[in-house]
Every structure is written in structure tokens, then in C-alpha cells.
């Protein structure tokens, strides 16, 4: 008769719980779409893979709980446990408009040498003379217009963002800005268009939808002191709006 004693390894059991908790946390972030506050949607598939891989590893962890000599949980487990508990209990909010106080706003997008324009000449906006910027095409239009501002003069444009102002911006002007994420929240930068609008005083950080006409102006960078030709929106109408569920736009040229 086999009288082999079964152990209960508390340390291995604790590691099992940690793997399940991390896997659940990843799943919850993806399911609630809060994951988009931290990484570009193109990276979500890797989080899903990691969640599944942890579940598989947790399955193979089960035999170790009863077949491995007993040992106590290590103090190092707290390194994993504390952020997971906080992540599950606290609802993430992501970056806010106040990030502009730290990073400022880029109103001139860096240009690169391209073999073809970002916005094709046969695009419907060239036929209709109107641009409607949405989350899915914001970066495409932002970069295309910034690289060739003269090409889009007199085009009507509609877009949504938050109001940014500082001491370097003239009276009657503001920047309509959005937070642009390349890969993750750590590399987020704030980008936007300079706007002319003399009708009313807009509150800083207020979310608005504007409609106007594209023009150009010379802009002097406060750091390099160099002049650049940048797009300028001559605002015709402003409507206050509720901030979107996701305040980010992403580098994801699908248009």
C-alpha cells in the first residue's frame, strides 16, 4: 500500500494565485478596454497572448503544490502582489490634460522624407474640400497637413480636442490639442493645431468641437528660435462637448 504523504507547498500555491491574478488583471484590462489607456491598440494582442500563457503556466503549477517540498512564500512575491491588488481595486484614469504642463504641446509635427504623400491626391477630401478629423484618421491628417500646409489652405476642417493656452500664445489664439500615443503611455506627447478665434474666451482644458478654414502662418519655436510654416485654423464655430471615453489618438495609419 502506498502511504506516500502529500505535501501542501504554500510557496508554490502562492505563486499559482499570483499567476492567476495577473492573468485575470490582463483579461480585465482588455475586456473593459482600459488597456487603451496604457498601450497602443496594435499591442493589445500581446497582452492577450500573455494572459493565455499565464493560464497555461498556472495549470502546470498545480502539481508542484503537492509534489514539491514545502517552503514558505518569499518576500519577493510582494513585488508582484502589491501592483496587482492596486490594479484590480483602483479604476485607471490614464493621463489627463494636465500632462501639457509637463510635456507642452507640439504644434509642428516633425517631417520625414517620403516616397509618397500621407494623404493621396485622389482622396475624397480633395474632391469635397472638407476634412473631418476623427480618432481613427487624426494622425494621418495631422501629419499630412503639417507637412504640406499650403496644399490644404482654404479647406474646411472639423475636429475635436481640448483647449491649450500658454504665455507664448497670442490673445485670440489657442491650440486645439490631443494626446498622441506611439506605443505606450510613457511615450505620449501632446499635439495640435494653432487656432485663431476672437469671439469668446475659451476655458483652458475645456473639450470642444471646432469648425473652421485652414490657413498658414509663421511660427517661431521658443527653443530653437527658428521660423516654420505651420497650419492655422481660422475658427468659425465652437461647440463644447463631453470628453471622449478615450482621450488618446494613436499612430495607426489605416486611412
PASEBA-1860 file (N, C-alpha, C; in nm, 3 decimals):
! residues 255
1> XXXXXXXX> 0.084/-0.120/0.000/0.000/0.000/0.000/0.088/0.125/0.000 ~ 0.057/0.216/-0.086/0.136/0.338/-0.099/0.091/0.440/0.004 ~ 0.179/0.464/0.103/0.147/0.561/0.208/0.220/0.693/0.187 ~ 0.253/0.720/0.063/0.327/0.844/0.034/0.246/0.965/0.079 ~ 0.312/1.048/0.158/0.246/1.165/0.212/0.245/1.279/0.110 ~ 0.129/1.339/0.094/0.119/1.453/0.004/0.147/1.581/0.080 ~ 0.230/1.664/0.018/0.264/1.793/0.078/0.168/1.901/0.029 ~ 0.157/2.006/0.106/0.090/2.127/0.058/0.194/2.238/0.064
9> XXXXXXXX> 0.244/2.275/-0.055/0.351/2.373/-0.063/0.290/2.513/-0.072 ~ 0.294/2.585/0.037/0.232/2.717/0.043/0.299/2.815/-0.052 ~ 0.429/2.804/-0.069/0.500/2.893/-0.159/0.457/2.875/-0.304 ~ 0.447/2.747/-0.349/0.404/2.720/-0.487/0.257/2.758/-0.506 ~ 0.176/2.739/-0.402/0.035/2.778/-0.410/0.023/2.930/-0.425 ~ 0.103/3.003/-0.349/0.102/3.149/-0.360/0.141/3.194/-0.500 ~ 0.240/3.127/-0.559/0.283/3.161/-0.695/0.171/3.132/-0.796 ~ 0.096/3.025/-0.774/-0.018/2.993/-0.859/-0.122/3.104/-0.853
17> XXXXXXXX> -0.154/3.150/-0.732/-0.252/3.258/-0.716/-0.205/3.385/-0.786 ~ -0.076/3.414/-0.776/-0.022/3.534/-0.841/-0.036/3.526/-0.992 ~ -0.005/3.410/-1.050/-0.017/3.395/-1.195/-0.162/3.409/-1.240 ~ -0.255/3.350/-1.164/-0.396/3.363/-1.198/-0.442/3.509/-1.185 ~ -0.393/3.579/-1.082/-0.432/3.718/-1.061/-0.381/3.807/-1.174 ~ -0.257/3.785/-1.216/-0.201/3.865/-1.326/-0.277/3.837/-1.455 ~ -0.306/3.710/-1.480/-0.381/3.674/-1.600/-0.519/3.738/-1.599 ~ -0.587/3.734/-1.483/-0.718/3.795/-1.470/-0.710/3.946/-1.491
25> XXXXXXXX> -0.607/4.010/-1.436/-0.591/4.155/-1.450/-0.573/4.193/-1.597 ~ -0.490/4.119/-1.669/-0.473/4.145/-1.811/-0.605/4.129/-1.886 ~ -0.679/4.021/-1.855/-0.808/3.998/-1.920/-0.904/4.113/-1.891 ~ -0.905/4.158/-1.765/-0.997/4.266/-1.727/-0.964/4.395/-1.801 ~ -0.836/4.426/-1.813/-0.796/4.546/-1.885/-0.843/4.543/-2.030 ~ -0.829/4.426/-2.094/-0.870/4.413/-2.234/-1.022/4.417/-2.245 ~ -1.091/4.346/-2.157/-1.237/4.336/-2.163/-1.303/4.472/-2.142 ~ -1.251/4.551/-2.049/-1.308/4.682/-2.020/-1.254/4.792/-2.113
33> XXXXXXXX> -1.156/4.754/-2.196/-1.088/4.848/-2.288/-1.005/4.953/-2.216 ~ -0.985/4.935/-2.086/-0.895/5.024/-2.014/-0.751/5.008/-2.059 ~ -0.723/4.898/-2.127/-0.588/4.873/-2.176/-0.541/4.984/-2.270 ~ -0.639/5.050/-2.338/-0.605/5.156/-2.432/-0.551/5.280/-2.363 ~ -0.564/5.288/-2.230/-0.504/5.399/-2.156/-0.354/5.382/-2.139 ~ -0.307/5.258/-2.163/-0.168/5.227/-2.136/-0.087/5.194/-2.261 ~ -0.149/5.132/-2.360/-0.074/5.091/-2.479/-0.157/5.116/-2.606 ~ -0.087/5.121/-2.717/-0.149/5.135/-2.848/-0.234/5.010/-2.878
41> XXXXXXXX> -0.352/5.027/-2.939/-0.436/4.910/-2.971/-0.363/4.801/-3.049 ~ -0.262/4.838/-3.128/-0.187/4.737/-3.203/-0.110/4.642/-3.111 ~ -0.089/4.682/-2.985/-0.012/4.600/-2.892/-0.100/4.509/-2.806 ~ -0.231/4.525/-2.817/-0.323/4.451/-2.729/-0.309/4.300/-2.749 ~ -0.282/4.257/-2.871/-0.272/4.113/-2.898/-0.162/4.047/-2.814 ~ -0.058/4.123/-2.780/0.048/4.068/-2.698/0.003/4.052/-2.553 ~ -0.084/4.141/-2.506/-0.138/4.130/-2.372/-0.230/4.008/-2.363 ~ -0.311/3.987/-2.467/-0.400/3.869/-2.471/-0.316/3.742/-2.470
49> XXXXXXXX> -0.208/3.741/-2.548/-0.118/3.624/-2.551/-0.058/3.600/-2.413 ~ -0.014/3.707/-2.347/0.046/3.693/-2.214/-0.054/3.638/-2.114 ~ -0.180/3.684/-2.122/-0.283/3.634/-2.031/-0.305/3.486/-2.051 ~ -0.312/3.441/-2.177/-0.331/3.299/-2.205/-0.212/3.217/-2.163 ~ -0.091/3.269/-2.186/0.030/3.196/-2.148/0.039/3.177/-1.997 ~ -0.002/3.278/-1.922/0.000/3.267/-1.776/-0.099/3.162/-1.727 ~ -0.214/3.152/-1.794/-0.311/3.048/-1.756/-0.254/2.908/-1.779 ~ -0.183/2.891/-1.889/-0.121/2.761/-1.917/-0.014/2.729/-1.814
57> XXXXXXXX> 0.069/2.829/-1.781/0.172/2.808/-1.680/0.111/2.778/-1.544 ~ -0.003/2.841/-1.514/-0.071/2.815/-1.387/-0.118/2.670/-1.380 ~ -0.162/2.615/-1.493/-0.207/2.475/-1.497/-0.091/2.381/-1.462 ~ 0.027/2.409/-1.516/0.144/2.324/-1.486/0.199/2.349/-1.346 ~ 0.153/2.456/-1.283/0.197/2.487/-1.148/0.128/2.401/-1.044 ~ 0.009/2.350/-1.077/-0.072/2.276/-0.980/0.001/2.155/-0.921 ~ 0.066/2.067/-1.003/0.135/1.951/-0.943/0.245/1.989/-0.845 ~ 0.306/2.105/-0.865/0.415/2.147/-0.776/0.365/2.174/-0.635
65> XXXXXXXX> 0.238/2.207/-0.623/0.182/2.240/-0.491/0.184/2.119/-0.398 ~ 0.166/2.000/-0.455/0.159/1.879/-0.372/0.282/1.789/-0.386 ~ 0.366/1.813/-0.486/0.479/1.724/-0.510/0.615/1.786/-0.477 ~ 0.614/1.912/-0.435/0.740/1.980/-0.403/0.750/1.998/-0.253 ~ 0.872/1.982/-0.203/0.893/2.000/-0.060/0.843/2.138/-0.016 ~ 0.784/2.142/0.102/0.717/2.263/0.147/0.817/2.377/0.169 ~ 0.778/2.494/0.124/0.851/2.615/0.159/0.753/2.731/0.167 ~ 0.790/2.831/0.242/0.703/2.945/0.264/0.713/3.044/0.148
73> XXXXXXXX> 0.608/3.125/0.130/0.614/3.228/0.025/0.732/3.322/0.049 ~ 0.795/3.364/-0.059/0.910/3.453/-0.049/0.863/3.598/-0.040 ~ 0.944/3.678/0.028/0.912/3.819/0.044/0.903/3.887/-0.093 ~ 0.980/3.838/-0.189/0.981/3.897/-0.323/0.846/3.886/-0.394 ~ 0.759/3.796/-0.348/0.627/3.783/-0.409/0.547/3.913/-0.395 ~ 0.580/3.992/-0.293/0.510/4.118/-0.273/0.530/4.213/-0.390 ~ 0.646/4.199/-0.457/0.674/4.285/-0.574/0.565/4.267/-0.679 ~ 0.516/4.144/-0.694/0.410/4.116/-0.790/0.272/4.139/-0.730
81> XXXXXXXX> 0.257/4.110/-0.603/0.125/4.113/-0.541/0.070/4.255/-0.525 ~ 0.152/4.348/-0.479/0.104/4.483/-0.449/0.049/4.554/-0.573 ~ 0.124/4.559/-0.686/0.067/4.629/-0.803/-0.057/4.562/-0.860 ~ -0.066/4.429/-0.849/-0.185/4.360/-0.899/-0.307/4.394/-0.814 ~ -0.292/4.396/-0.682/-0.403/4.432/-0.594/-0.450/4.574/-0.622 ~ -0.353/4.666/-0.636/-0.388/4.805/-0.666/-0.458/4.815/-0.801 ~ -0.405/4.742/-0.901/-0.462/4.746/-1.035/-0.605/4.695/-1.041 ~ -0.635/4.591/-0.962/-0.769/4.533/-0.963/-0.868/4.621/-0.888
89> XXXXXXXX> -0.823/4.682/-0.777/-0.913/4.759/-0.692/-0.933/4.903/-0.739 ~ -0.833/4.960/-0.806/-0.839/5.102/-0.844/-0.874/5.114/-0.991 ~ -0.970/5.198/-1.023/-1.011/5.220/-1.161/-0.913/5.316/-1.228 ~ -0.844/5.272/-1.336/-0.745/5.359/-1.400/-0.810/5.477/-1.472 ~ -0.741/5.590/-1.472/-0.794/5.709/-1.540/-0.704/5.755/-1.653 ~ -0.582/5.703/-1.662/-0.491/5.744/-1.768/-0.441/5.886/-1.748 ~ -0.371/5.936/-1.850/-0.320/6.072/-1.845/-0.434/6.172/-1.862 ~ -0.418/6.290/-1.805/-0.519/6.395/-1.818/-0.460/6.512/-1.894
97> XXXXXXXX> -0.544/6.613/-1.918/-0.500/6.729/-1.993/-0.384/6.802/-1.924 ~ -0.368/6.780/-1.793/-0.260/6.847/-1.718/-0.121/6.799/-1.761 ~ -0.116/6.692/-1.843/0.014/6.646/-1.891/0.082/6.755/-1.974 ~ 0.004/6.850/-2.028/0.062/6.959/-2.106/0.153/7.046/-2.021 ~ 0.130/7.051/-1.890/0.215/7.131/-1.802/0.355/7.075/-1.794 ~ 0.368/6.946/-1.820/0.498/6.880/-1.813/0.562/6.870/-1.951 ~ 0.482/6.827/-2.050/0.537/6.800/-2.182/0.516/6.911/-2.283 ~ 0.426/7.005/-2.253/0.397/7.109/-2.351/0.318/7.051/-2.468
105> XXXXXXXX> 0.307/7.129/-2.576/0.231/7.087/-2.694/0.317/7.104/-2.819 ~ 0.317/7.002/-2.904/0.387/7.010/-3.032/0.288/7.053/-3.139 ~ 0.304/7.174/-3.191/0.212/7.218/-3.295/0.275/7.206/-3.433 ~ 0.401/7.167/-3.438/0.467/7.142/-3.566/0.517/6.998/-3.564 ~ 0.457/6.913/-3.645/0.495/6.773/-3.649/0.627/6.759/-3.724 ~ 0.717/6.674/-3.672/0.843/6.650/-3.742/0.816/6.592/-3.880 ~ 0.886/6.644/-3.981/0.866/6.594/-4.117/0.972/6.491/-4.151 ~ 0.936/6.402/-4.241/1.028/6.299/-4.287/1.021/6.291/-4.438
113> XXXXXXXX> 1.124/6.238/-4.499/1.126/6.219/-4.644/1.041/6.098/-4.679 ~ 0.943/6.116/-4.766/0.851/6.008/-4.801/0.850/5.987/-4.952 ~ 0.830/5.862/-4.993/0.822/5.832/-5.135/0.685/5.866/-5.191 ~ 0.586/5.879/-5.103/0.452/5.918/-5.146/0.387/5.999/-5.035 ~ 0.295/6.088/-5.068/0.232/6.170/-4.965/0.147/6.086/-4.871 ~ 0.132/6.136/-4.747/0.050/6.064/-4.649/-0.096/6.061/-4.693 ~ -0.145/6.174/-4.745/-0.283/6.183/-4.793/-0.280/6.184/-4.944 ~ -0.334/6.082/-5.006/-0.329/6.070/-5.152/-0.405/6.182/-5.220
121> XXXXXXXX> -0.359/6.218/-5.338/-0.421/6.328/-5.412/-0.562/6.296/-5.459 ~ -0.595/6.166/-5.466/-0.729/6.128/-5.512/-0.824/6.106/-5.393 ~ -0.783/6.148/-5.272/-0.867/6.132/-5.154/-0.994/6.213/-5.170 ~ -1.100/6.168/-5.102/-1.228/6.237/-5.112/-1.219/6.379/-5.056 ~ -1.126/6.406/-4.967/-1.118/6.542/-4.913/-1.074/6.641/-5.019 ~ -1.001/6.594/-5.121/-0.961/6.682/-5.230/-1.079/6.710/-5.322 ~ -1.172/6.618/-5.328/-1.288/6.638/-5.413/-1.391/6.728/-5.347 ~ -1.403/6.719/-5.216/-1.505/6.794/-5.144/-1.451/6.919/-5.075
129> XXXXXXXX> -1.319/6.928/-5.060/-1.259/7.043/-4.994/-1.293/7.052/-4.848 ~ -1.320/6.939/-4.783/-1.358/6.937/-4.643/-1.291/6.820/-4.573 ~ -1.243/6.845/-4.451/-1.175/6.744/-4.371/-1.251/6.727/-4.240 ~ -1.285/6.604/-4.207/-1.346/6.573/-4.078/-1.249/6.480/-4.006 ~ -1.185/6.533/-3.901/-1.086/6.456/-3.829/-1.152/6.378/-3.716 ~ -1.133/6.246/-3.718/-1.183/6.156/-3.615/-1.065/6.082/-3.555 ~ -1.091/6.007/-3.448/-0.981/5.937/-3.381/-0.903/5.847/-3.476 ~ -0.973/5.777/-3.565/-0.906/5.679/-3.650/-0.822/5.742/-3.759
137> XXXXXXXX> -0.849/5.869/-3.794/-0.770/5.931/-3.902/-0.697/6.056/-3.854 ~ -0.702/6.086/-3.726/-0.647/6.211/-3.674/-0.498/6.222/-3.708 ~ -0.422/6.118/-3.678/-0.277/6.126/-3.701/-0.244/6.139/-3.849 ~ -0.319/6.071/-3.933/-0.296/6.080/-4.078/-0.313/6.223/-4.126 ~ -0.424/6.287/-4.088/-0.447/6.424/-4.130/-0.351/6.522/-4.063 ~ -0.327/6.502/-3.934/-0.236/6.590/-3.862/-0.099/6.596/-3.930 ~ -0.044/6.479/-3.961/0.089/6.474/-4.021/0.087/6.523/-4.165 ~ -0.016/6.482/-4.240/-0.025/6.524/-4.380/-0.038/6.675/-4.394
145> XXXXXXXX> -0.123/6.737/-4.313/-0.144/6.881/-4.320/-0.021/6.956/-4.272 ~ 0.044/6.906/-4.166/0.163/6.973/-4.113/0.278/6.970/-4.213 ~ 0.290/6.862/-4.290/0.400/6.851/-4.385/0.376/6.935/-4.510 ~ 0.251/6.954/-4.547/0.220/7.033/-4.667/0.108/7.132/-4.636 ~ 0.134/7.229/-4.550/0.025/7.319/-4.507/-0.035/7.401/-4.620 ~ 0.046/7.441/-4.719/-0.007/7.520/-4.830/-0.106/7.442/-4.916 ~ -0.087/7.310/-4.918/-0.171/7.224/-5.001/-0.316/7.223/-4.954 ~ -0.337/7.253/-4.824/-0.470/7.242/-4.767/-0.531/7.377/-4.730
153> XXXXXXXX> -0.470/7.484/-4.776/-0.526/7.617/-4.750/-0.667/7.627/-4.807 ~ -0.755/7.690/-4.731/-0.895/7.712/-4.767/-0.982/7.587/-4.757 ~ -0.925/7.477/-4.707/-1.007/7.358/-4.681/-1.085/7.379/-4.552 ~ -1.209/7.340/-4.552/-1.289/7.343/-4.429/-1.250/7.223/-4.345 ~ -1.242/7.241/-4.213/-1.197/7.133/-4.125/-1.280/7.132/-3.997 ~ -1.311/7.011/-3.950/-1.383/6.991/-3.825/-1.306/6.889/-3.741 ~ -1.285/6.923/-3.615/-1.214/6.831/-3.526/-1.248/6.861/-3.381 ~ -1.215/6.764/-3.295/-1.243/6.775/-3.152/-1.113/6.764/-3.074
161> XXXXXXXX> -1.102/6.840/-2.965/-0.985/6.832/-2.879/-1.005/6.921/-2.758 ~ -0.898/6.936/-2.679/-0.908/7.023/-2.563/-0.828/7.151/-2.586 ~ -0.869/7.256/-2.519/-0.810/7.388/-2.538/-0.681/7.400/-2.457 ~ -0.574/7.441/-2.525/-0.446/7.463/-2.458/-0.401/7.607/-2.483 ~ -0.353/7.670/-2.375/-0.301/7.805/-2.385/-0.178/7.818/-2.298 ~ -0.086/7.906/-2.339/0.026/7.943/-2.252/0.065/8.087/-2.281 ~ 0.168/8.134/-2.216/0.207/8.275/-2.229/0.262/8.311/-2.366 ~ 0.302/8.208/-2.443/0.359/8.233/-2.575/0.252/8.246/-2.684
169> XXXXXXXX> 0.128/8.211/-2.649/0.021/8.215/-2.748/-0.048/8.351/-2.741 ~ -0.069/8.412/-2.856/-0.125/8.547/-2.862/-0.272/8.548/-2.817 ~ -0.318/8.666/-2.779/-0.460/8.683/-2.748/-0.544/8.652/-2.871 ~ -0.656/8.584/-2.849/-0.741/8.546/-2.962/-0.695/8.418/-3.030 ~ -0.593/8.352/-2.973/-0.546/8.225/-3.027/-0.546/8.118/-2.919 ~ -0.555/7.994/-2.960/-0.540/7.879/-2.871/-0.498/7.761/-2.955 ~ -0.462/7.653/-2.890/-0.428/7.529/-2.959/-0.535/7.426/-2.926 ~ -0.590/7.362/-3.029/-0.680/7.250/-3.005/-0.594/7.124/-3.008
177> XXXXXXXX> -0.588/7.055/-2.895/-0.486/6.952/-2.873/-0.546/6.815/-2.846 ~ -0.465/6.713/-2.873/-0.496/6.574/-2.836/-0.369/6.507/-2.788 ~ -0.386/6.402/-2.707/-0.273/6.324/-2.660/-0.246/6.210/-2.758 ~ -0.126/6.207/-2.812/-0.088/6.110/-2.915/0.001/6.002/-2.854 ~ -0.043/5.877/-2.863/0.035/5.765/-2.811/0.099/5.687/-2.926 ~ 0.230/5.668/-2.918/0.301/5.590/-3.019/0.294/5.441/-2.985 ~ 0.345/5.405/-2.868/0.348/5.265/-2.826/0.277/5.246/-2.693 ~ 0.312/5.332/-2.595/0.253/5.319/-2.462/0.239/5.456/-2.399
185> XXXXXXXX> 0.180/5.461/-2.280/0.155/5.589/-2.214/0.283/5.667/-2.187 ~ 0.394/5.596/-2.169/0.520/5.664/-2.136/0.569/5.752/-2.250 ~ 0.535/5.718/-2.375/0.584/5.798/-2.488/0.478/5.895/-2.541 ~ 0.371/5.913/-2.465/0.263/6.003/-2.510/0.313/6.146/-2.522 ~ 0.275/6.211/-2.631/0.303/6.353/-2.649/0.172/6.424/-2.684 ~ 0.169/6.554/-2.662/0.050/6.632/-2.690/0.072/6.708/-2.821 ~ -0.022/6.694/-2.914/-0.010/6.756/-3.045/-0.137/6.835/-3.075 ~ -0.128/6.926/-3.169/-0.248/7.002/-3.202/-0.225/7.110/-3.305
193> XXXXXXXX> -0.333/7.182/-3.337/-0.331/7.289/-3.436/-0.348/7.424/-3.366 ~ -0.274/7.523/-3.415/-0.293/7.661/-3.369/-0.421/7.715/-3.431 ~ -0.501/7.785/-3.350/-0.630/7.835/-3.395/-0.643/7.985/-3.369 ~ -0.707/8.055/-3.461/-0.746/8.195/-3.444/-0.894/8.200/-3.410 ~ -0.929/8.266/-3.298/-1.069/8.275/-3.260/-1.087/8.391/-3.163 ~ -1.162/8.492/-3.204/-1.177/8.614/-3.124/-1.316/8.631/-3.064 ~ -1.403/8.533/-3.086/-1.543/8.551/-3.047/-1.565/8.542/-2.896 ~ -1.496/8.451/-2.830/-1.518/8.433/-2.687/-1.393/8.376/-2.623
201> XXXXXXXX> -1.386/8.390/-2.492/-1.272/8.339/-2.417/-1.299/8.194/-2.377 ~ -1.221/8.101/-2.429/-1.242/7.960/-2.401/-1.160/7.919/-2.279 ~ -1.221/7.836/-2.195/-1.153/7.788/-2.075/-1.043/7.689/-2.113 ~ -0.930/7.703/-2.048/-0.820/7.608/-2.069/-0.863/7.468/-2.028 ~ -0.825/7.369/-2.108/-0.854/7.227/-2.088/-0.998/7.189/-2.120 ~ -1.082/7.285/-2.160/-1.219/7.252/-2.200/-1.217/7.173/-2.329 ~ -1.306/7.074/-2.340/-1.316/6.994/-2.463/-1.417/7.059/-2.557 ~ -1.376/7.080/-2.680/-1.460/7.150/-2.777/-1.451/7.082/-2.914
209> XXXXXXXX> -1.555/7.102/-2.992/-1.553/7.066/-3.134/-1.551/7.197/-3.212 ~ -1.454/7.212/-3.301/-1.443/7.335/-3.378/-1.460/7.307/-3.527 ~ -1.509/7.406/-3.597/-1.515/7.404/-3.743/-1.453/7.535/-3.791 ~ -1.369/7.524/-3.891/-1.302/7.643/-3.942/-1.241/7.619/-4.078 ~ -1.158/7.714/-4.119/-1.093/7.707/-4.250/-0.941/7.706/-4.229 ~ -0.873/7.618/-4.300/-0.728/7.606/-4.287/-0.656/7.720/-4.357 ~ -0.556/7.772/-4.290/-0.469/7.875/-4.346/-0.327/7.840/-4.301 ~ -0.232/7.928/-4.321/-0.095/7.906/-4.274/-0.045/8.030/-4.202
217> XXXXXXXX> 0.057/8.010/-4.121/0.120/8.122/-4.052/0.263/8.084/-4.018 ~ 0.347/8.182/-3.991/0.484/8.157/-3.947/0.487/8.144/-3.796 ~ 0.561/8.045/-3.751/0.568/8.018/-3.607/0.715/8.011/-3.567 ~ 0.751/8.080/-3.459/0.888/8.078/-3.409/0.897/7.985/-3.289 ~ 0.979/7.881/-3.302/0.996/7.786/-3.193/1.069/7.854/-3.078 ~ 1.014/7.837/-2.956/1.071/7.905/-2.839/1.207/7.851/-2.800 ~ 1.238/7.726/-2.842/1.367/7.666/-2.807/1.474/7.693/-2.913 ~ 1.442/7.659/-3.039/1.541/7.674/-3.146/1.544/7.814/-3.205
225> XXXXXXXX> 1.437/7.893/-3.179/1.424/8.029/-3.234/1.415/8.030/-3.387 ~ 1.381/7.915/-3.446/1.368/7.906/-3.591/1.222/7.923/-3.632 ~ 1.204/7.989/-3.748/1.070/8.009/-3.802/1.028/7.889/-3.886 ~ 0.903/7.853/-3.874/0.848/7.743/-3.953/0.711/7.783/-4.004 ~ 0.676/7.730/-4.121/0.542/7.750/-4.174/0.453/7.640/-4.118 ~ 0.347/7.678/-4.049/0.260/7.579/-3.986/0.115/7.605/-4.026 ~ 0.029/7.503/-4.012/-0.113/7.523/-4.039/-0.177/7.612/-3.932 ~ -0.275/7.687/-3.972/-0.353/7.771/-3.881/-0.500/7.753/-3.913
233> XXXXXXXX> -0.581/7.727/-3.812/-0.725/7.713/-3.832/-0.793/7.844/-3.794 ~ -0.861/7.904/-3.889/-0.943/8.022/-3.861/-1.082/7.972/-3.821 ~ -1.105/7.972/-3.691/-1.224/7.908/-3.636/-1.350/7.988/-3.670 ~ -1.452/7.916/-3.717/-1.581/7.976/-3.748/-1.686/7.946/-3.641 ~ -1.677/7.828/-3.579/-1.773/7.791/-3.475/-1.708/7.698/-3.374 ~ -1.755/7.710/-3.250/-1.704/7.628/-3.140/-1.823/7.571/-3.063 ~ -1.815/7.442/-3.032/-1.920/7.377/-2.954/-1.854/7.297/-2.842 ~ -1.893/7.323/-2.718/-1.839/7.246/-2.606/-1.896/7.104/-2.610
241> XXXXXXXX> -1.810/7.006/-2.584/-1.851/6.866/-2.591/-1.803/6.793/-2.466 ~ -1.861/6.676/-2.443/-1.819/6.590/-2.334/-1.689/6.521/-2.375 ~ -1.588/6.515/-2.288/-1.463/6.446/-2.322/-1.490/6.304/-2.367 ~ -1.419/6.255/-2.468/-1.441/6.118/-2.517/-1.399/6.015/-2.414 ~ -1.450/5.894/-2.431/-1.415/5.785/-2.338/-1.265/5.761/-2.340 ~ -1.204/5.764/-2.459/-1.059/5.754/-2.471/-1.007/5.888/-2.520 ~ -0.923/5.951/-2.440/-0.871/6.082/-2.476/-0.750/6.075/-2.568 ~ -0.708/5.953/-2.601/-0.589/5.936/-2.683/-0.622/5.922/-2.830
249> XXXXXXX> -0.524/5.960/-2.912/-0.521/5.917/-3.052/-0.394/5.836/-3.068 ~ -0.389/5.753/-3.172/-0.280/5.658/-3.186/-0.216/5.668/-3.323 ~ -0.088/5.636/-3.328/-0.020/5.626/-3.457/-0.060/5.494/-3.519 ~ -0.156/5.500/-3.607/-0.211/5.379/-3.668/-0.274/5.419/-3.800 ~ -0.192/5.434/-3.903/-0.240/5.485/-4.031/-0.319/5.380/-4.106 ~ -0.450/5.381/-4.088/-0.536/5.284/-4.157/-0.607/5.348/-4.275 ~ -0.599/5.482/-4.292/-0.670/5.550/-4.399/-0.576/5.587/-4.512
END
